[in-house]
Amino acid sequence: VKNDLLFMLVDKFTEIDLNPNVVSNHEMGYIFEELLRRFSEMSNETAGEHYTPREVIRLGSTQK
């Protein structure tokens, strides 16, 4: 079963229309962040290893 996980995941993605006309770059960013968070939880990693919280990004982007 473990060997088929990647195939099953990719197969599910083929069922979703991720065309830029359907999913904006902003929405795709949220999707990507959520996938990182979930995979980190599944592998018992801390989110900080792959993820920067939105608040930190917002603070950094407003500093001059």
PEKADA-V921306 format. One record per pair of residues at least 6 apart in sequence whose ideal C-beta (glycine too) atoms are under 6 Angstrom apart, sorted by the first residue. I is the first residue (numbers start at 1). J is the second residue. Records with the same first field share a line. If there is no record, write none. Layout:
I->J ; J
This chain:
36->50 ; 51
37->47
40->47 ; 50
